[in-house]
């Protein structure tokens, strides 16, 4: 489920310039996760790190 949530979140980020600015300005992966949770997506900082590594 985390992978689907991550993918959906990044699709939304790419479609929403304001959200993209917030994510780009985030200090760390925990801040990105907090933004995502505020948007209704649920995944952990560890899942985010794995996703970003490819």
mmCIF entry with sequence, helices, sheets and N, C-alpha, C, O atoms, coordinates in Angstrom:
data_MODEL
# 
_entry.id   MODEL 
# 
_entity.id                         1 
_entity.type                       polymer 
_entity.pdbx_number_of_molecules   1 
# 
_entity_poly.entity_id                      1 
_entity_poly.type                           'polypeptide(L)' 
_entity_poly.nstd_linkage                   no 
_entity_poly.nstd_monomer                   no 
_entity_poly.pdbx_seq_one_letter_code       
;(UNK)(UNK)(UNK)(UNK)(UNK)(UNK)(UNK)(UNK)(UNK)(UNK)(UNK)(UNK)(UNK)(UNK)(UNK)(UNK)
(UNK)(UNK)(UNK)(UNK)(UNK)(UNK)(UNK)(UNK)(UNK)(UNK)(UNK)(UNK)(UNK)(UNK)(UNK)(UNK)
(UNK)(UNK)(UNK)(UNK)(UNK)(UNK)(UNK)(UNK)(UNK)(UNK)(UNK)(UNK)(UNK)(UNK)(UNK)(UNK)
(UNK)(UNK)(UNK)(UNK)(UNK)(UNK)
;
_entity_poly.pdbx_seq_one_letter_code_can   XXXXXXXXXXXXXXXXXXXXXXXXXXXXXXXXXXXXXXXXXXXXXXXXXXXXXX 
_entity_poly.pdbx_strand_id                 A 
# 
loop_
_entity_poly_seq.entity_id 
_entity_poly_seq.num 
_entity_poly_seq.mon_id 
_entity_poly_seq.hetero 
1 1  UNK n 
1 2  UNK n 
1 3  UNK n 
1 4  UNK n 
1 5  UNK n 
1 6  UNK n 
1 7  UNK n 
1 8  UNK n 
1 9  UNK n 
1 10 UNK n 
1 11 UNK n 
1 12 UNK n 
1 13 UNK n 
1 14 UNK n 
1 15 UNK n 
1 16 UNK n 
1 17 UNK n 
1 18 UNK n 
1 19 UNK n 
1 20 UNK n 
1 21 UNK n 
1 22 UNK n 
1 23 UNK n 
1 24 UNK n 
1 25 UNK n 
1 26 UNK n 
1 27 UNK n 
1 28 UNK n 
1 29 UNK n 
1 30 UNK n 
1 31 UNK n 
1 32 UNK n 
1 33 UNK n 
1 34 UNK n 
1 35 UNK n 
1 36 UNK n 
1 37 UNK n 
1 38 UNK n 
1 39 UNK n 
1 40 UNK n 
1 41 UNK n 
1 42 UNK n 
1 43 UNK n 
1 44 UNK n 
1 45 UNK n 
1 46 UNK n 
1 47 UNK n 
1 48 UNK n 
1 49 UNK n 
1 50 UNK n 
1 51 UNK n 
1 52 UNK n 
1 53 UNK n 
1 54 UNK n 
# 
_struct_asym.id          A 
_struct_asym.entity_id   1 
# 
loop_
_struct_conf.conf_type_id 
_struct_conf.id 
_struct_conf.pdbx_PDB_helix_id 
_struct_conf.beg_label_comp_id 
_struct_conf.beg_label_asym_id 
_struct_conf.beg_label_seq_id 
_struct_conf.pdbx_beg_PDB_ins_code 
_struct_conf.end_label_comp_id 
_struct_conf.end_label_asym_id 
_struct_conf.end_label_seq_id 
_struct_conf.pdbx_end_PDB_ins_code 
_struct_conf.beg_auth_comp_id 
_struct_conf.beg_auth_asym_id 
_struct_conf.beg_auth_seq_id 
_struct_conf.end_auth_comp_id 
_struct_conf.end_auth_asym_id 
_struct_conf.end_auth_seq_id 
_struct_conf.pdbx_PDB_helix_class 
_struct_conf.details 
_struct_conf.pdbx_PDB_helix_length 
HELX_P HELX_P1 AA1 UNK A 2  ? UNK A 15 ? UNK A 2  UNK A 15 1 ? 14 
HELX_P HELX_P2 AA2 UNK A 17 ? UNK A 25 ? UNK A 17 UNK A 25 1 ? 9  
HELX_P HELX_P3 AA3 UNK A 29 ? UNK A 38 ? UNK A 29 UNK A 38 1 ? 10 
HELX_P HELX_P4 AA4 UNK A 45 ? UNK A 53 ? UNK A 45 UNK A 53 1 ? 9  
# 
_struct_conf_type.id          HELX_P 
_struct_conf_type.criteria    ? 
_struct_conf_type.reference   ? 
# 
loop_
_atom_site.group_PDB 
_atom_site.id 
_atom_site.type_symbol 
_atom_site.label_atom_id 
_atom_site.label_alt_id 
_atom_site.label_comp_id 
_atom_site.label_asym_id 
_atom_site.label_entity_id 
_atom_site.label_seq_id 
_atom_site.pdbx_PDB_ins_code 
_atom_site.Cartn_x 
_atom_site.Cartn_y 
_atom_site.Cartn_z 
_atom_site.occupancy 
_atom_site.B_iso_or_equiv 
_atom_site.pdbx_formal_charge 
_atom_site.auth_seq_id 
_atom_site.auth_comp_id 
_atom_site.auth_asym_id 
_atom_site.auth_atom_id 
_atom_site.pdbx_PDB_model_num 
ATOM 1   N N  . UNK A 1 1  ? 0.817  -1.190 0.000   1.00 0.00 ? 1  UNK A N  1 
ATOM 2   C CA . UNK A 1 1  ? 0.000  0.000  0.000   1.00 0.00 ? 1  UNK A CA 1 
ATOM 3   C C  . UNK A 1 1  ? 0.864  1.258  0.000   1.00 0.00 ? 1  UNK A C  1 
ATOM 4   O O  . UNK A 1 1  ? 0.495  2.245  -0.636  1.00 0.00 ? 1  UNK A O  1 
ATOM 5   N N  . UNK A 1 2  ? 1.980  1.252  0.681   1.00 0.00 ? 2  UNK A N  1 
ATOM 6   C CA . UNK A 1 2  ? 2.844  2.434  0.724   1.00 0.00 ? 2  UNK A CA 1 
ATOM 7   C C  . UNK A 1 2  ? 3.294  2.849  -0.663  1.00 0.00 ? 2  UNK A C  1 
ATOM 8   O O  . UNK A 1 2  ? 3.323  4.037  -0.983  1.00 0.00 ? 2  UNK A O  1 
ATOM 9   N N  . UNK A 1 3  ? 3.646  1.864  -1.492  1.00 0.00 ? 3  UNK A N  1 
ATOM 10  C CA . UNK A 1 3  ? 4.126  2.200  -2.830  1.00 0.00 ? 3  UNK A CA 1 
ATOM 11  C C  . UNK A 1 3  ? 3.032  2.893  -3.639  1.00 0.00 ? 3  UNK A C  1 
ATOM 12  O O  . UNK A 1 3  ? 3.305  3.864  -4.344  1.00 0.00 ? 3  UNK A O  1 
ATOM 13  N N  . UNK A 1 4  ? 1.811  2.406  -3.545  1.00 0.00 ? 4  UNK A N  1 
ATOM 14  C CA . UNK A 1 4  ? 0.695  3.029  -4.257  1.00 0.00 ? 4  UNK A CA 1 
ATOM 15  C C  . UNK A 1 4  ? 0.446  4.434  -3.713  1.00 0.00 ? 4  UNK A C  1 
ATOM 16  O O  . UNK A 1 4  ? 0.172  5.357  -4.480  1.00 0.00 ? 4  UNK A O  1 
ATOM 17  N N  . UNK A 1 5  ? 0.540  4.599  -2.395  1.00 0.00 ? 5  UNK A N  1 
ATOM 18  C CA . UNK A 1 5  ? 0.352  5.912  -1.777  1.00 0.00 ? 5  UNK A CA 1 
ATOM 19  C C  . UNK A 1 5  ? 1.449  6.885  -2.219  1.00 0.00 ? 5  UNK A C  1 
ATOM 20  O O  . UNK A 1 5  ? 1.172  8.045  -2.523  1.00 0.00 ? 5  UNK A O  1 
ATOM 21  N N  . UNK A 1 6  ? 2.686  6.406  -2.252  1.00 0.00 ? 6  UNK A N  1 
ATOM 22  C CA . UNK A 1 6  ? 3.802  7.235  -2.696  1.00 0.00 ? 6  UNK A CA 1 
ATOM 23  C C  . UNK A 1 6  ? 3.618  7.675  -4.138  1.00 0.00 ? 6  UNK A C  1 
ATOM 24  O O  . UNK A 1 6  ? 3.778  8.851  -4.465  1.00 0.00 ? 6  UNK A O  1 
ATOM 25  N N  . UNK A 1 7  ? 3.286  6.737  -4.985  1.00 0.00 ? 7  UNK A N  1 
ATOM 26  C CA . UNK A 1 7  ? 3.095  7.047  -6.402  1.00 0.00 ? 7  UNK A CA 1 
ATOM 27  C C  . UNK A 1 7  ? 1.980  8.069  -6.579  1.00 0.00 ? 7  UNK A C  1 
ATOM 28  O O  . UNK A 1 7  ? 2.141  9.043  -7.314  1.00 0.00 ? 7  UNK A O  1 
ATOM 29  N N  . UNK A 1 8  ? 0.869  7.855  -5.919  1.00 0.00 ? 8  UNK A N  1 
ATOM 30  C CA . UNK A 1 8  ? -0.264 8.781  -6.020  1.00 0.00 ? 8  UNK A CA 1 
ATOM 31  C C  . UNK A 1 8  ? 0.115  10.169 -5.496  1.00 0.00 ? 8  UNK A C  1 
ATOM 32  O O  . UNK A 1 8  ? -0.270 11.182 -6.079  1.00 0.00 ? 8  UNK A O  1 
ATOM 33  N N  . UNK A 1 9  ? 0.860  10.209 -4.408  1.00 0.00 ? 9  UNK A N  1 
ATOM 34  C CA . UNK A 1 9  ? 1.280  11.489 -3.856  1.00 0.00 ? 9  UNK A CA 1 
ATOM 35  C C  . UNK A 1 9  ? 2.156  12.244 -4.849  1.00 0.00 ? 9  UNK A C  1 
ATOM 36  O O  . UNK A 1 9  ? 1.947  13.436 -5.075  1.00 0.00 ? 9  UNK A O  1 
ATOM 37  N N  . UNK A 1 10 ? 3.132  11.565 -5.443  1.00 0.00 ? 10 UNK A N  1 
ATOM 38  C CA . UNK A 1 10 ? 4.026  12.260 -6.365  1.00 0.00 ? 10 UNK A CA 1 
ATOM 39  C C  . UNK A 1 10 ? 3.331  12.656 -7.665  1.00 0.00 ? 10 UNK A C  1 
ATOM 40  O O  . UNK A 1 10 ? 3.723  13.636 -8.298  1.00 0.00 ? 10 UNK A O  1 
ATOM 41  N N  . UNK A 1 11 ? 2.321  11.922 -8.064  1.00 0.00 ? 11 UNK A N  1 
ATOM 42  C CA . UNK A 1 11 ? 1.504  12.346 -9.205  1.00 0.00 ? 11 UNK A CA 1 
ATOM 43  C C  . UNK A 1 11 ? 0.808  13.660 -8.859  1.00 0.00 ? 11 UNK A C  1 
ATOM 44  O O  . UNK A 1 11 ? 0.765  14.584 -9.670  1.00 0.00 ? 11 UNK A O  1 
ATOM 45  N N  . UNK A 1 12 ? 0.271  13.729 -7.656  1.00 0.00 ? 12 UNK A N  1 
ATOM 46  C CA . UNK A 1 12 ? -0.406 14.957 -7.209  1.00 0.00 ? 12 UNK A CA 1 
ATOM 47  C C  . UNK A 1 12 ? 0.591  16.107 -7.094  1.00 0.00 ? 12 UNK A C  1 
ATOM 48  O O  . UNK A 1 12 ? 0.284  17.232 -7.486  1.00 0.00 ? 12 UNK A O  1 
ATOM 49  N N  . UNK A 1 13 ? 1.777  15.834 -6.561  1.00 0.00 ? 13 UNK A N  1 
ATOM 50  C CA . UNK A 1 13 ? 2.796  16.878 -6.426  1.00 0.00 ? 13 UNK A CA 1 
ATOM 51  C C  . UNK A 1 13 ? 3.131  17.474 -7.784  1.00 0.00 ? 13 UNK A C  1 
ATOM 52  O O  . UNK A 1 13 ? 3.225  18.693 -7.922  1.00 0.00 ? 13 UNK A O  1 
ATOM 53  N N  . UNK A 1 14 ? 3.310  16.622 -8.786  1.00 0.00 ? 14 UNK A N  1 
ATOM 54  C CA . UNK A 1 14 ? 3.663  17.108 -10.120 1.00 0.00 ? 14 UNK A CA 1 
ATOM 55  C C  . UNK A 1 14 ? 2.538  17.915 -10.757 1.00 0.00 ? 14 UNK A C  1 
ATOM 56  O O  . UNK A 1 14 ? 2.794  18.778 -11.596 1.00 0.00 ? 14 UNK A O  1 
ATOM 57  N N  . UNK A 1 15 ? 1.302  17.644 -10.368 1.00 0.00 ? 15 UNK A N  1 
ATOM 58  C CA . UNK A 1 15 ? 0.148  18.336 -10.948 1.00 0.00 ? 15 UNK A CA 1 
ATOM 59  C C  . UNK A 1 15 ? -0.207 19.624 -10.200 1.00 0.00 ? 15 UNK A C  1 
ATOM 60  O O  . UNK A 1 15 ? -0.990 20.429 -10.702 1.00 0.00 ? 15 UNK A O  1 
ATOM 61  N N  . UNK A 1 16 ? 0.349  19.825 -9.026  1.00 0.00 ? 16 UNK A N  1 
ATOM 62  C CA . UNK A 1 16 ? -0.023 20.964 -8.181  1.00 0.00 ? 16 UNK A CA 1 
ATOM 63  C C  . UNK A 1 16 ? 1.230  21.789 -7.857  1.00 0.00 ? 16 UNK A C  1 
ATOM 64  O O  . UNK A 1 16 ? 2.010  21.407 -6.985  1.00 0.00 ? 16 UNK A O  1 
ATOM 65  N N  . UNK A 1 17 ? 1.429  22.918 -8.553  1.00 0.00 ? 17 UNK A N  1 
ATOM 66  C CA . UNK A 1 17 ? 2.652  23.715 -8.344  1.00 0.00 ? 17 UNK A CA 1 
ATOM 67  C C  . UNK A 1 17 ? 2.843  24.195 -6.904  1.00 0.00 ? 17 UNK A C  1 
ATOM 68  O O  . UNK A 1 17 ? 3.976  24.265 -6.427  1.00 0.00 ? 17 UNK A O  1 
ATOM 69  N N  . UNK A 1 18 ? 1.768  24.522 -6.215  1.00 0.00 ? 18 UNK A N  1 
ATOM 70  C CA . UNK A 1 18 ? 1.885  24.977 -4.831  1.00 0.00 ? 18 UNK A CA 1 
ATOM 71  C C  . UNK A 1 18 ? 2.360  23.845 -3.927  1.00 0.00 ? 18 UNK A C  1 
ATOM 72  O O  . UNK A 1 18 ? 3.214  24.047 -3.064  1.00 0.00 ? 18 UNK A O  1 
ATOM 73  N N  . UNK A 1 19 ? 1.808  22.664 -4.129  1.00 0.00 ? 19 UNK A N  1 
ATOM 74  C CA . UNK A 1 19 ? 2.228  21.501 -3.355  1.00 0.00 ? 19 UNK A CA 1 
ATOM 75  C C  . UNK A 1 19 ? 3.676  21.159 -3.662  1.00 0.00 ? 19 UNK A C  1 
ATOM 76  O O  . UNK A 1 19 ? 4.434  20.801 -2.760  1.00 0.00 ? 19 UNK A O  1 
ATOM 77  N N  . UNK A 1 20 ? 4.064  21.266 -4.914  1.00 0.00 ? 20 UNK A N  1 
ATOM 78  C CA . UNK A 1 20 ? 5.451  20.984 -5.308  1.00 0.00 ? 20 UNK A CA 1 
ATOM 79  C C  . UNK A 1 20 ? 6.416  21.931 -4.595  1.00 0.00 ? 20 UNK A C  1 
ATOM 80  O O  . UNK A 1 20 ? 7.479  21.508 -4.140  1.00 0.00 ? 20 UNK A O  1 
ATOM 81  N N  . UNK A 1 21 ? 6.051  23.199 -4.497  1.00 0.00 ? 21 UNK A N  1 
ATOM 82  C CA . UNK A 1 21 ? 6.898  24.155 -3.776  1.00 0.00 ? 21 UNK A CA 1 
ATOM 83  C C  . UNK A 1 21 ? 7.036  23.780 -2.305  1.00 0.00 ? 21 UNK A C  1 
ATOM 84  O O  . UNK A 1 21 ? 8.122  23.887 -1.736  1.00 0.00 ? 21 UNK A O  1 
ATOM 85  N N  . UNK A 1 22 ? 5.952  23.347 -1.694  1.00 0.00 ? 22 UNK A N  1 
ATOM 86  C CA . UNK A 1 22 ? 5.995  22.935 -0.291  1.00 0.00 ? 22 UNK A CA 1 
ATOM 87  C C  . UNK A 1 22 ? 6.906  21.725 -0.105  1.00 0.00 ? 22 UNK A C  1 
ATOM 88  O O  . UNK A 1 22 ? 7.703  21.684 0.833   1.00 0.00 ? 22 UNK A O  1 
ATOM 89  N N  . UNK A 1 23 ? 6.790  20.748 -0.991  1.00 0.00 ? 23 UNK A N  1 
ATOM 90  C CA . UNK A 1 23 ? 7.624  19.543 -0.902  1.00 0.00 ? 23 UNK A CA 1 
ATOM 91  C C  . UNK A 1 23 ? 9.089  19.898 -1.146  1.00 0.00 ? 23 UNK A C  1 
ATOM 92  O O  . UNK A 1 23 ? 9.975  19.422 -0.436  1.00 0.00 ? 23 UNK A O  1 
ATOM 93  N N  . UNK A 1 24 ? 9.340  20.742 -2.157  1.00 0.00 ? 24 UNK A N  1 
ATOM 94  C CA . UNK A 1 24 ? 10.716 21.145 -2.451  1.00 0.00 ? 24 UNK A CA 1 
ATOM 95  C C  . UNK A 1 24 ? 11.351 21.909 -1.289  1.00 0.00 ? 24 UNK A C  1 
ATOM 96  O O  . UNK A 1 24 ? 12.564 21.841 -1.089  1.00 0.00 ? 24 UNK A O  1 
ATOM 97  N N  . UNK A 1 25 ? 10.536 22.634 -0.526  1.00 0.00 ? 25 UNK A N  1 
ATOM 98  C CA . UNK A 1 25 ? 11.055 23.421 0.589   1.00 0.00 ? 25 UNK A CA 1 
ATOM 99  C C  . UNK A 1 25 ? 11.167 22.615 1.886   1.00 0.00 ? 25 UNK A C  1 
ATOM 100 O O  . UNK A 1 25 ? 11.699 23.116 2.876   1.00 0.00 ? 25 UNK A O  1 
ATOM 101 N N  . UNK A 1 26 ? 10.680 21.397 1.891   1.00 0.00 ? 26 UNK A N  1 
ATOM 102 C CA . UNK A 1 26 ? 10.709 20.570 3.100   1.00 0.00 ? 26 UNK A CA 1 
ATOM 103 C C  . UNK A 1 26 ? 12.151 20.312 3.528   1.00 0.00 ? 26 UNK A C  1 
ATOM 104 O O  . UNK A 1 26 ? 13.035 20.097 2.699   1.00 0.00 ? 26 UNK A O  1 
ATOM 105 N N  . UNK A 1 27 ? 12.364 20.340 4.839   1.00 0.00 ? 27 UNK A N  1 
ATOM 106 C CA . UNK A 1 27 ? 13.709 20.168 5.393   1.00 0.00 ? 27 UNK A CA 1 
ATOM 107 C C  . UNK A 1 27 ? 14.231 18.741 5.289   1.00 0.00 ? 27 UNK A C  1 
ATOM 108 O O  . UNK A 1 27 ? 15.430 18.526 5.113   1.00 0.00 ? 27 UNK A O  1 
ATOM 109 N N  . UNK A 1 28 ? 13.327 17.762 5.398   1.00 0.00 ? 28 UNK A N  1 
ATOM 110 C CA . UNK A 1 28 ? 13.766 16.373 5.389   1.00 0.00 ? 28 UNK A CA 1 
ATOM 111 C C  . UNK A 1 28 ? 12.597 15.463 5.027   1.00 0.00 ? 28 UNK A C  1 
ATOM 112 O O  . UNK A 1 28 ? 11.488 15.930 4.768   1.00 0.00 ? 28 UNK A O  1 
ATOM 113 N N  . UNK A 1 29 ? 12.860 14.162 5.014   1.00 0.00 ? 29 UNK A N  1 
ATOM 114 C CA . UNK A 1 29 ? 11.817 13.215 4.606   1.00 0.00 ? 29 UNK A CA 1 
ATOM 115 C C  . UNK A 1 29 ? 10.637 13.210 5.579   1.00 0.00 ? 29 UNK A C  1 
ATOM 116 O O  . UNK A 1 29 ? 9.501  12.981 5.165   1.00 0.00 ? 29 UNK A O  1 
ATOM 117 N N  . UNK A 1 30 ? 10.889 13.455 6.852   1.00 0.00 ? 30 UNK A N  1 
ATOM 118 C CA . UNK A 1 30 ? 9.782  13.513 7.810   1.00 0.00 ? 30 UNK A CA 1 
ATOM 119 C C  . UNK A 1 30 ? 8.845  14.674 7.494   1.00 0.00 ? 30 UNK A C  1 
ATOM 120 O O  . UNK A 1 30 ? 7.631  14.555 7.658   1.00 0.00 ? 30 UNK A O  1 
ATOM 121 N N  . UNK A 1 31 ? 9.398  15.782 7.047   1.00 0.00 ? 31 UNK A N  1 
ATOM 122 C CA . UNK A 1 31 ? 8.572  16.927 6.669   1.00 0.00 ? 31 UNK A CA 1 
ATOM 123 C C  . UNK A 1 31 ? 7.744  16.610 5.420   1.00 0.00 ? 31 UNK A C  1 
ATOM 124 O O  . UNK A 1 31 ? 6.584  17.013 5.326   1.00 0.00 ? 31 UNK A O  1 
ATOM 125 N N  . UNK A 1 32 ? 8.331  15.896 4.470   1.00 0.00 ? 32 UNK A N  1 
ATOM 126 C CA . UNK A 1 32 ? 7.591  15.491 3.272   1.00 0.00 ? 32 UNK A CA 1 
ATOM 127 C C  . UNK A 1 32 ? 6.452  14.554 3.664   1.00 0.00 ? 32 UNK A C  1 
ATOM 128 O O  . UNK A 1 32 ? 5.338  14.685 3.158   1.00 0.00 ? 32 UNK A O  1 
ATOM 129 N N  . UNK A 1 33 ? 6.726  13.617 4.555   1.00 0.00 ? 33 UNK A N  1 
ATOM 130 C CA . UNK A 1 33 ? 5.694  12.688 5.025   1.00 0.00 ? 33 UNK A CA 1 
ATOM 131 C C  . UNK A 1 33 ? 4.566  13.457 5.710   1.00 0.00 ? 33 UNK A C  1 
ATOM 132 O O  . UNK A 1 33 ? 3.394  13.131 5.523   1.00 0.00 ? 33 UNK A O  1 
ATOM 133 N N  . UNK A 1 34 ? 4.907  14.463 6.492   1.00 0.00 ? 34 UNK A N  1 
ATOM 134 C CA . UNK A 1 34 ? 3.885  15.267 7.164   1.00 0.00 ? 34 UNK A CA 1 
ATOM 135 C C  . UNK A 1 34 ? 3.014  16.003 6.150   1.00 0.00 ? 34 UNK A C  1 
ATOM 136 O O  . UNK A 1 34 ? 1.797  16.076 6.313   1.00 0.00 ? 34 UNK A O  1 
ATOM 137 N N  . UNK A 1 35 ? 3.628  16.542 5.112   1.00 0.00 ? 35 UNK A N  1 
ATOM 138 C CA . UNK A 1 35 ? 2.872  17.202 4.043   1.00 0.00 ? 35 UNK A CA 1 
ATOM 139 C C  . UNK A 1 35 ? 1.946  16.197 3.374   1.00 0.00 ? 35 UNK A C  1 
ATOM 140 O O  . UNK A 1 35 ? 0.770  16.478 3.144   1.00 0.00 ? 35 UNK A O  1 
ATOM 141 N N  . UNK A 1 36 ? 2.485  15.031 3.068   1.00 0.00 ? 36 UNK A N  1 
ATOM 142 C CA . UNK A 1 36 ? 1.689  13.985 2.414   1.00 0.00 ? 36 UNK A CA 1 
ATOM 143 C C  . UNK A 1 36 ? 0.506  13.576 3.287   1.00 0.00 ? 36 UNK A C  1 
ATOM 144 O O  . UNK A 1 36 ? -0.607 13.412 2.786   1.00 0.00 ? 36 UNK A O  1 
ATOM 145 N N  . UNK A 1 37 ? 0.738  13.413 4.575   1.00 0.00 ? 37 UNK A N  1 
ATOM 146 C CA . UNK A 1 37 ? -0.348 13.030 5.480   1.00 0.00 ? 37 UNK A CA 1 
ATOM 147 C C  . UNK A 1 37 ? -1.425 14.099 5.510   1.00 0.00 ? 37 UNK A C  1 
ATOM 148 O O  . UNK A 1 37 ? -2.613 13.786 5.595   1.00 0.00 ? 37 UNK A O  1 
ATOM 149 N N  . UNK A 1 38 ? -1.019 15.352 5.440   1.00 0.00 ? 38 UNK A N  1 
ATOM 150 C CA . UNK A 1 38 ? -1.974 16.441 5.396   1.00 0.00 ? 38 UNK A CA 1 
ATOM 151 C C  . UNK A 1 38 ? -2.816 16.434 4.130   1.00 0.00 ? 38 UNK A C  1 
ATOM 152 O O  . UNK A 1 38 ? -3.914 16.989 4.094   1.00 0.00 ? 38 UNK A O  1 
ATOM 153 N N  . UNK A 1 39 ? -2.288 15.801 3.098   1.00 0.00 ? 39 UNK A N  1 
ATOM 154 C CA . UNK A 1 39 ? -2.997 15.685 1.822   1.00 0.00 ? 39 UNK A CA 1 
ATOM 155 C C  . UNK A 1 39 ? -3.773 14.372 1.719   1.00 0.00 ? 39 UNK A C  1 
ATOM 156 O O  . UNK A 1 39 ? -4.424 14.102 0.709   1.00 0.00 ? 39 UNK A O  1 
ATOM 157 N N  . UNK A 1 40 ? -3.695 13.557 2.778   1.00 0.00 ? 40 UNK A N  1 
ATOM 158 C CA . UNK A 1 40 ? -4.461 12.313 2.800   1.00 0.00 ? 40 UNK A CA 1 
ATOM 159 C C  . UNK A 1 40 ? -3.704 11.070 2.351   1.00 0.00 ? 40 UNK A C  1 
ATOM 160 O O  . UNK A 1 40 ? -4.314 10.030 2.101   1.00 0.00 ? 40 UNK A O  1 
ATOM 161 N N  . UNK A 1 41 ? -2.386 11.166 2.246   1.00 0.00 ? 41 UNK A N  1 
ATOM 162 C CA . UNK A 1 41 ? -1.552 10.036 1.842   1.00 0.00 ? 41 UNK A CA 1 
ATOM 163 C C  . UNK A 1 41 ? -0.794 9.526  3.056   1.00 0.00 ? 41 UNK A C  1 
ATOM 164 O O  . UNK A 1 41 ? -0.410 10.305 3.928   1.00 0.00 ? 41 UNK A O  1 
ATOM 165 N N  . UNK A 1 42 ? -0.579 8.215  3.111   1.00 0.00 ? 42 UNK A N  1 
ATOM 166 C CA . UNK A 1 42 ? 0.056  7.631  4.294   1.00 0.00 ? 42 UNK A CA 1 
ATOM 167 C C  . UNK A 1 42 ? 1.199  6.704  3.889   1.00 0.00 ? 42 UNK A C  1 
ATOM 168 O O  . UNK A 1 42 ? 0.994  5.668  3.256   1.00 0.00 ? 42 UNK A O  1 
ATOM 169 N N  . UNK A 1 43 ? 2.415  7.112  4.275   1.00 0.00 ? 43 UNK A N  1 
ATOM 170 C CA . UNK A 1 43 ? 3.602  6.294  4.103   1.00 0.00 ? 43 UNK A CA 1 
ATOM 171 C C  . UNK A 1 43 ? 4.644  6.800  5.084   1.00 0.00 ? 43 UNK A C  1 
ATOM 172 O O  . UNK A 1 43 ? 4.517  7.897  5.627   1.00 0.00 ? 43 UNK A O  1 
ATOM 173 N N  . UNK A 1 44 ? 5.671  5.998  5.306   1.00 0.00 ? 44 UNK A N  1 
ATOM 174 C CA . UNK A 1 44 ? 6.686  6.335  6.304   1.00 0.00 ? 44 UNK A CA 1 
ATOM 175 C C  . UNK A 1 44 ? 7.886  7.018  5.655   1.00 0.00 ? 44 UNK A C  1 
ATOM 176 O O  . UNK A 1 44 ? 8.068  6.935  4.441   1.00 0.00 ? 44 UNK A O  1 
ATOM 177 N N  . UNK A 1 45 ? 8.703  7.693  6.460   1.00 0.00 ? 45 UNK A N  1 
ATOM 178 C CA . UNK A 1 45 ? 9.942  8.252  5.923   1.00 0.00 ? 45 UNK A CA 1 
ATOM 179 C C  . UNK A 1 45 ? 10.836 7.173  5.297   1.00 0.00 ? 45 UNK A C  1 
ATOM 180 O O  . UNK A 1 45 ? 11.513 7.432  4.302   1.00 0.00 ? 45 UNK A O  1 
ATOM 181 N N  . UNK A 1 46 ? 10.839 5.978  5.871   1.00 0.00 ? 46 UNK A N  1 
ATOM 182 C CA . UNK A 1 46 ? 11.644 4.884  5.315   1.00 0.00 ? 46 UNK A CA 1 
ATOM 183 C C  . UNK A 1 46 ? 11.126 4.473  3.943   1.00 0.00 ? 46 UNK A C  1 
ATOM 184 O O  . UNK A 1 46 ? 11.917 4.209  3.038   1.00 0.00 ? 46 UNK A O  1 
ATOM 185 N N  . UNK A 1 47 ? 9.814  4.416  3.780   1.00 0.00 ? 47 UNK A N  1 
ATOM 186 C CA . UNK A 1 47 ? 9.238  4.089  2.471   1.00 0.00 ? 47 UNK A CA 1 
ATOM 187 C C  . UNK A 1 47 ? 9.592  5.160  1.456   1.00 0.00 ? 47 UNK A C  1 
ATOM 188 O O  . UNK A 1 47 ? 9.894  4.853  0.303   1.00 0.00 ? 47 UNK A O  1 
ATOM 189 N N  . UNK A 1 48 ? 9.557  6.410  1.880   1.00 0.00 ? 48 UNK A N  1 
ATOM 190 C CA . UNK A 1 48 ? 9.931  7.512  0.995   1.00 0.00 ? 48 UNK A CA 1 
ATOM 191 C C  . UNK A 1 48 ? 11.385 7.382  0.563   1.00 0.00 ? 48 UNK A C  1 
ATOM 192 O O  . UNK A 1 48 ? 11.700 7.553  -0.614  1.00 0.00 ? 48 UNK A O  1 
ATOM 193 N N  . UNK A 1 49 ? 12.265 7.082  1.498   1.00 0.00 ? 49 UNK A N  1 
ATOM 194 C CA . UNK A 1 49 ? 13.692 6.936  1.183   1.00 0.00 ? 49 UNK A CA 1 
ATOM 195 C C  . UNK A 1 49 ? 13.911 5.803  0.174   1.00 0.00 ? 49 UNK A C  1 
ATOM 196 O O  . UNK A 1 49 ? 14.680 5.953  -0.776  1.00 0.00 ? 49 UNK A O  1 
ATOM 197 N N  . UNK A 1 50 ? 13.234 4.676  0.384   1.00 0.00 ? 50 UNK A N  1 
ATOM 198 C CA . UNK A 1 50 ? 13.358 3.558  -0.580  1.00 0.00 ? 50 UNK A CA 1 
ATOM 199 C C  . UNK A 1 50 ? 12.857 3.967  -1.942  1.00 0.00 ? 50 UNK A C  1 
ATOM 200 O O  . UNK A 1 50 ? 13.468 3.626  -2.955  1.00 0.00 ? 50 UNK A O  1 
ATOM 201 N N  . UNK A 1 51 ? 11.758 4.690  -1.988  1.00 0.00 ? 51 UNK A N  1 
ATOM 202 C CA . UNK A 1 51 ? 11.168 5.139  -3.254  1.00 0.00 ? 51 UNK A CA 1 
ATOM 203 C C  . UNK A 1 51 ? 12.136 6.083  -4.000  1.00 0.00 ? 51 UNK A C  1 
ATOM 204 O O  . UNK A 1 51 ? 12.298 5.981  -5.216  1.00 0.00 ? 51 UNK A O  1 
ATOM 205 N N  . UNK A 1 52 ? 12.757 6.977  -3.272  1.00 0.00 ? 52 UNK A N  1 
ATOM 206 C CA . UNK A 1 52 ? 13.646 7.947  -3.895  1.00 0.00 ? 52 UNK A CA 1 
ATOM 207 C C  . UNK A 1 52 ? 14.947 7.307  -4.389  1.00 0.00 ? 52 UNK A C  1 
ATOM 208 O O  . UNK A 1 52 ? 15.560 7.786  -5.342  1.00 0.00 ? 52 UNK A O  1 
ATOM 209 N N  . UNK A 1 53 ? 15.361 6.218  -3.730  1.00 0.00 ? 53 UNK A N  1 
ATOM 210 C CA . UNK A 1 53 ? 16.570 5.507  -4.174  1.00 0.00 ? 53 UNK A CA 1 
ATOM 211 C C  . UNK A 1 53 ? 16.317 4.729  -5.456  1.00 0.00 ? 53 UNK A C  1 
ATOM 212 O O  . UNK A 1 53 ? 17.249 4.388  -6.183  1.00 0.00 ? 53 UNK A O  1 
ATOM 213 N N  . UNK A 1 54 ? 15.052 4.455  -5.723  1.00 0.00 ? 54 UNK A N  1 
ATOM 214 C CA . UNK A 1 54 ? 14.715 3.749  -6.955  1.00 0.00 ? 54 UNK A CA 1 
ATOM 215 C C  . UNK A 1 54 ? 14.496 2.335  -6.733  1.00 0.00 ? 54 UNK A C  1 
ATOM 216 O O  . UNK A 1 54 ? 14.204 1.599  -7.676  1.00 0.00 ? 54 UNK A O  1 
# 
